[in-house]
Amino acid sequence: MSDVPHWNPKQALDRLREDGREFSTLFRHGSLEVEFYKPDKVDRQQPHSRDELYVIASGSARFVLLGRECLVQSGDVLFVPAGAEHRFHNFGDDFATWVFFYGPDGGEGA
């Protein structure tokens, strides 16, 4: 086993099952917080206080950010500024994403 901070989607999904939640925090360092998120049928998240990046781990979905929409799929990267309304929809059971929160409350552009 390596001491290097390292996760793969299977490990992250196992952690979600252990936690019994749709998201799990895997790592924190400074302002960086790494989570894994797998919504169950409906994305109920609310705007967050910090900037975030999503890296789609598996599946596909429609993503809405401030009224603009796009198709996302495995490997895509999304930026969401702090406080912005956003949501995934039309995703299947295989959809999951890495989430990276960073910076101060209010976002780096505040």
N, C-alpha and C positions, 0 to 999 in steps of 0.2 A: 504494500500500500504506500502510495506517495504522500509526502507532506505538502505537496503543491496544491493550493486551492483549485479544485477542479470538479466540474459536474457535467454529467451528460443528461439528456432528456429522461432516460429511464430512472436514473437516481432521483431526479427532481420529481417525477411522477410518484415514485415510491414514497418520497417525503410528503407529498400532498396527501396520499392515502393515510400515512401515519398521523398527520396533523388533522385529517378529517375536514379539510377546508378546500376552497377553490384556489387559494394562493398560499405560498410558503416562502418565508424569507430564508435564503440560503447563506447569505454572507453580508457582512458590514465592514467597511473600512473607511475611516474619515466620513465624508458626506455620501459616499457610495453605498447603496443598498441594492443587492441582487435578489430578485424574487422570481418565482415561477408561477404562472397563472394559467389555469384551465377552467374557464367558465362552464357552468352546467346549465345548458339550454338558453339562459339569458345573462347578458353582461350587466350586472347591477352596479358597477363601480361609479363613483362620483369623481369630480375633478380633484386633482391632488395638489398639495401645496408646494411641491417641488417639480422641477423639470424631470422628464423621463424619456427613456428610449425603450422601444419594444423591438425584440428580435424574434420573429415568428419561428417557433421551433418545429411545428408540424401542422398540417392541415391548411385550410384557407378560410377566409372570412371576408365580409365587407367591413370596412372601417370608416367611421364618421368622425371628423374633427372639425368643430366649429361650423357644422352644416355642410362641409365638403366631404365627399365620399370617394373611396377607391377600393379595389380588390387587393387583398394581401394574401401572400402564401409563404410557405416555408422558405426561410432565408431572407425575407424582406425585413427592412429596418424602418421604424417609424419614430419621429420625434414629436413629443407633445409638450408644449410649454406649460409651466405651472398655471393652475387655475382654469385650463381650457376644458370645455365640455368635449368628451370623446366616448366612443363606444364601439365594440365589435358586435356584429350581428350576422345572421345567415351562416353560422359556422356549424360544422359537424362535430361528432363525438371525438374526432381525432385532433381537433384544434387545441393548441397550447402555445404559450409564448413566454419568453424570458422578459423580465421587466427590470430596468436599471434606473433607479432614482438617484439623483445627485444634486449637489449645490444647495444653496440656502432656501429657506421658506420664501415663497414669492418668485422663485426662479432666478437664474443668473442675469436675466434681462431687466430685473426690477430695479 
